[in-house]
Amino acid sequence: MPKNSKTSLIQTIASQAYQTFHNGASSGFGENNVFLEHQAVLVTLLSKITAADLNIASPKKVSRKSAEAPVTYMHICETDAFSMGVFLLKPGASIPLHDHPGMNGMLKVLYGKVNIRCYDKLEIAVGADAKDESQFEPPQGDAVSRAVLRTSGQFTVQSAPCVLSPAKDNLHEIDAVDGPAAFLDILAPPYDPNDGRDCHYYKVLQTVGRKEQGSEDEVWLVEIPQPDDFWCGGEPYPGPNVSV
Ligand SMILES: [Fe+2]
């Protein structure tokens, strides 16, 4: 069999992502068993993808000039149902805390190591009843919200994909650890500011503390403009063609 007649793993992943997400908005993603089955297959496929499958190699040069984008993005494909691409982080780079409103996401490390901290907003009104034990009073008039740190951990090529949903782990910040790092990223549906899915950035104002032993950290977040030291450049995707 000729080598190029074999379907690439990234094509299989794209097809499965479409299968998983194309009618998710109408059927209600997380409450649907068919969706969960498709998603589980997608996670299994993503677990197998490597940088070599996408013709990507970890860079030899590890320093970064200040004029260079700290993060670059390789666009692979986008449909109404999902977008897929690769984020490449230079040494010391961070993708600041941001959200994915109403979206699902999956992230699989291709090389290097990243630290990911995931938060969720809590439905607590900012006002008189929103003071906490630390006596912190959130500024009025700003886009301030209470959130909880759900998970924090390091991910490498050996790690399972990191999965987020509209309701769980929806906000995250991602730091390259000990050198450059890259990850394959799937977002479903894609960001679309015209459909209520714009990307917002946040800063942790104050850690509220833990209600009880073993529970998660609660924090105050404030929405901020995109930080000056973070911007994302583009670079060509060198891997197999993908069509959906
Ligand atoms: Fe993200």
Boltz pocket constraint, residues with backbone or C-beta under 6 A from the ligand:
constraints:
  - pocket:
      binder: B
      contacts: [[A, 98], [A, 99], [A, 100], [A, 172]]
      max_distance: 6.0
